[in-house]
Amino acid sequence: MIRKLLVLILVILTGCVAPEIKDTFQKTSRAEQIRSELSNTTLKRVFVVAHRACSKNAPENSRLAVVNAINMGVDIIEIDIRKTKDGKFILMHDTTVNRTTNGKGQIKNLTLKQLRKLHLKGHDSQLSKETIPTLSEILKLAKGKVMINLDKAEPYFNEILPLLKSTGVSRQVIFKGGANPKEVYECLGIDSSVIYMPILWIDKKQKVLRNNKGLFNLYEIFPLNKQVRMVELVFDNLDDPAVSSDVMQSFKDAKVRSWINTLEVAHPIGYSDNEALKNPDRIWGTLIQKGFSIIQTDEPKVLLDYLRIKKLHN
């Protein structure tokens, strides 16, 4: 009690928060709460991932899209990373600016100063006031508020890690890809707070899990993520061996959460966002019953409303 009073007096006298209290705030942030819930695989909860940060009512991968996603209450924002000519990281899905801005050219041939002059197009292809954000800006904006999946970041893990540490968001970030366990260990280190999510499918000849580097041992990589374990599964339809009852049970036994996409650009046959808008029980409901507890969508608001009705989200 005396120690707490001394800390309170220090705050009043100095007008600032003592380091001990600041740490407590960080540990109880919304992002930290989401991470904790992701780690609890017994929790009956489905997590919503906003593709390209909620691009329905804002330009994709824009600052406004990130703000909208956070305010909406999504659990994870998925954003795409590209590197400029002068070595800066920005948010952009394509290798060129042609589709999403009023400019033209390869990102790798343009400097950040040149890119800053462009404006992003919205979902309706109309030009907006939004400009291209840097990764650093978005990390600072999202700090403590939401988990962050960095897509297209695999070639740059070693370069991005220092930025995550300097902005204090390492525990919020999810890397994903097809690296083998040895490569992941060498890059992230055993004690990394960054979550690594393998992308897996079934080798139909040998009927075992694999990624693009070869056969995959489910238990081999997860000492890296002792508390948070997740995989993204790639498959054509719900009859695929990748989502057989045995495979899904193996994930459950290993306390691994399974990620599924219902995006128009990436989804199992017949299980897309457009179909979910017509019949959410048949699409999202079926996938949840199958064992998926992380869904990436272009319709985060509709999915959140559905999950709240089903008492699968707060």
N, C-alpha and C positions, 0 to 999 in steps of 0.2 A: 504493500500500500504506500509506504514512504517513497519507494522507488518511482511509483507511478506519479505521485504528487510532484516529485522533483522534475520528472520529465515534463509534466504539465506546466510547471513554473518556467522551465527553460523555454518552452514554446511561447508562452506569454511574453517573456522578457525579450526574446530574440526576434519574435515575429515570424519564425519559421518552424518547420516540422523537424523534429529530431530524427536522426537516421533510423533509430529503432522503430519509430512509428511509421516512417516512410516504407520500410520493409514490410510492415504489417499490411499497409495499404496495398502494396504490390501483390502480396500473397492472397488477398481477398478480392482481387479485381475480377471483373466478369470473365476475362480471358482465362484466368487461373481456375475459376469455378468450372468453366467448360472443359478445360483440360482434365480436371479432377473427375468430372462426370464421364468423359471419354474413357478414362482408366478403369472405371467401375463397370465391368461388363455384365454385372448382375442387375444393373439399373435398367428398368424398362423405359428406354428413352431413345428417340430417333433424332439424329442431328442433321441440320439443314446446311448445305453448302451452296452459296450463291455464286453461280458461274460467271466469271469475268466481273465479279463484284456486284451483281444486281443490275444488269444492263437493260432491263425492261423499260425503265423510266429515266434513264440517263445514259450517256455514252459509255460503252463498255470500257473497263479498266480505267475509269476516270475517278477523280477525287469525289465527285458528286455520287457516283455509283457506290463507292465505299461508304460514304456517309449514310446513304439511303439504306444500305444493307445493315449497317450497325444499328440505326434507329429502328429498323424493322424487327430486329431481334434474331437475326441468323446466327448460327454458331461458328461458321467458317466462311471466309471469303476466299475464292479462288481467283488469283491474279496471274497474269502472264508477264514474264521478264524478257527484255531484250537489252543488248549492249550497244551503245552508240559508238561512233567513230573515235571519240575522245575518251572511251572507256567508262562512261557513266551508265548506270542501270536505270531504265525507264519501264513503264507499264505499256505493253503493246502485244497483241496476240500474233499478228502477221509479221513477216520479215520486212514488209514494206509499209509505208504510211498511206498507200493509195486508197485502200478501202475505208479506213476509219477517220481520215482527216481531209483537209482541203489542200494537201500537198501531194507530192510524188517522190518516190525514191526509196532505195534500200536504207534501212536504219543503220546498218553497219557503215554506210558511206556518209552519214549525216552527223554533225556535232549536236550536242545538247542545245547550244545556242540557236542553231538552225531549227531544231525540232520544237523549241519553245515558241516559235513564231506561228506555229500551226494551231488550228482549232479542230476539236474532235467532232465527229458526226454522231448524232443520236441514233436510236433504234429505227427511226423513220428515215434515216439518211440525211436529215436536215442538220445544217451546221449549228453548233452550240457555242456558248461562251467558254466552255471547258477547254483547257490546254493539256498537253501531255504531262502527267506527273512523273516525278522521279520515284524510284523505289524507296529512297530515304524519306521522302515526304510522306509517303503512304504508311510506312512503318511507324513513323512518329504519330501520325493521325490515328492509327489503329491501336496504338500501345495501350494495353490493359483492357481493351474493349471487345476483342473478337480473335479467334484463331485465324491464322493466315496460311493458306496453301500456295506456295510459290511454284507455278508451273513453268516449264521450259527453263528451269534454273539448273538442271543437272550438270551442264558443262561448266557452270560457274560456282559450284558449291564452295570451293576454297576461297574465292574472291568475295562471296556474299557473307560468309560466316563472320568476318570481322565487323561488317556493317550491322549484323544482327546483334552482336555483343555491344557495340558502341551505342546503339539505340535502345538497348535493354529489352529486346523482344524475342530473344532466342527461344524461350519456353512457349511462345505463341505460334511458332513457325513449324509447318509440315513440309518437308521435302518429299518428293516421290520420284520413282524411276525404276530402271531395270538393272541397276548395279548389282554385282554379287556381294555377299557379306564382307569379303576381304576388302573390297574397294570402299564400302561404306565405313568400315572401321578405320581405314587409313585416312579417309577424308574427315569424318566427324569426330573420331575418337570415342573411346568407350564411355566416357563420362559426359558426352554431349547432351545438352538439354533439348536440342532440336529433335523433333520426331521425324523418323524416316519411314515412309510407307512404300513397300514394294508393290509393283504392278505385276500381277500374275495371271496366267492362264494354264490350261491343262494340256500337257503333251499327250495327244490322243493315241499315239502308238504305244507309249510306255505307261499311259494313264497315271501320270504323276504331275505335281505342280512344277511350273518352270517360269522363268522370265526370259528376256532376250539374251541373257548370258548363259543360259543352260538350265539344268535341273535345279530345283530349289528345295532346300530343307527348311520347313516352316519354323523350326525351333532355332535355326542357326543364327539368324539375324537379330532376334528379339532381345538378347541380353542388352543391346543398345537401348531399347525402349522398355525398361523393366516395368514401367507403370502404364504407358500408353502404347497399345499395339493395334495396328490397323493394316489392312491390305485393300488394294483396289483390284477387283476381278474383271477380267475382259472375257466376254463370251457372246455367242450369237443369239442364243435363246435359252429358255429355262430348262430345256432338256439337255443342255450342254453338260458334259462331265465336270466342268469347272464349278458348277453349282449343284452337284449331286448332294444328297442328304449326308453322305459320308464326308465329303469335303467340308460342307457347312458345319457339320458336327465337330470336325477336327479343329476348325477355327474357334468354335465355342469352347472346346476343351482347353485350347491354348490361350484362352482369354483374349482373343483377337476380334476386333470389330471389322465388319466388311463394308466396303464403300461401293456404291453403284451409281452410274450416271443414267439419268432419264432425259438427257439433252437431245434436241433435234439433231445435233451434229454427232452424237455418240450415245447409243442406247441399244439394249437388247431388242431384237425384232418384236415390234408390237407394243413395246413398253416405253413410250415417249411422254414428254410433258403434254403435248397436244392431246394424246389419248387420255392422259390423267385429268385434264380439264373436263373431259366428257364423263369420265367414270373413275374418280380417284381410288375407290376401293379396289377396282379391278387391276389398276396399275400400281400405285404406291402401296395399297393394302396387301396385294399379293407379294410384292418384293419384301415387305416387312415381315410377312408370315414366313417367307423363305429364309429369313435370317439376316437381312441387310438392315443395318442401323445407322448408316451414313448415306444420305442421298444428295447428289449434286444436281441442281435444277436451274432452269431459266425462269421458273415460276415460284420463287421463294415465298412470296406472300401467300399464295394459294396453298402451298404445301404446309406452311406454318399453321394456317387456319385449320387445315385438315387434321394435322397432328394434335393440335390443342383440343379439338372436338373429341379425338380418340384418347385424350389424356396421355399422349406420348411426347408432349413438349410443354414447357411452362410459359 
